[in-house]
Amino acid sequence: MPTALYVDAERQRYYVVDSGGNRLLSFSREGTFLLAFTAEGKLQIPYDMVRESADVIWVVERGRNSLTSINIKAKEVVTHIIKDGERVLVPDRLDYKNGIFYVLDKESGQIALLGSDLALQKWLACPECTSGFVDFKLTNAGIWALDQLDKKVVQFDAEGKLIKQFDVGQQVEFPVSLAIGPADNVYVLDRHAADIDVFDPQGNFKYSFLAKGWSRGELYFPIEIVFDPWGGLCVVEEGNGRVEVFGR
């Protein structure tokens, strides 16, 4: 059961997090299967991942409620329970940039920024959101985040200052993921409608595409969308057990 996709532009590979199989699957840019990685059977319900360096990857493990570092060359697996004082975070979505880990805390719906030593630096939150975020994406200009219950898209600058927010509820039934495309257009994945709704950077609705189904080019219980560096829009589907890549 795939739950996340990490794209390694340098190695030109896709990494699919298979939560149900407790493994990470790697594919070439062309979609050829390369390897299944299980950390010698030590992974416990992996949910998301990033690569920090050539040898080190980080995995969100729901089975341990941990952020787990894996040194592939040294074959070392270290689990980290992230805390803010006495409060234990529940890691969900994960990203890494310029020495900072961005961790979505499932319990609060806030994004925690952690240093390389995993010390908490700051929180990013939506002051007007009821339940918090379910997904976020990093761009050169900052951070975009998605609130599910209130159906809002929120933008922060690179320093974490709130820039703007807009509603997508007129078009979206159940938003679960977002991606930022060309010209900063915002793509929102609707899990229930099994389609993608596109908005301009100011929140004006542009169009929808894709539909529910089991055939190629159709979606069934999609969970995440990601743009790859080669112009493809990747959709992770739990229901169909696959990742589909759509060209522009």
Buried (B, 14 or more C-beta within 10 A) or exposed (E): BBBBBBBBEEEEBBBBBBBEBBBBBBBEBEEEEEEEBEBEEEBBBBBBBBBBEEEBBBBBBBEBBBBBBBBBEEEEBEBBEBEEEEEEBBBBBBBBEEEBBBBBBBEBBBBBBBEEEBEBEEEBBBEEBEEBBBBBBBEEBBBBBBBBBBBBBBBBEEEBEBEEBBBBEEBBEBBBBBBBBEEBEBBBBBBEBBBBBBBEBEBEBEEBEBEBEEEEEBBBBBBBBBBBEEEBBBBBBBBBEBBBBBEE
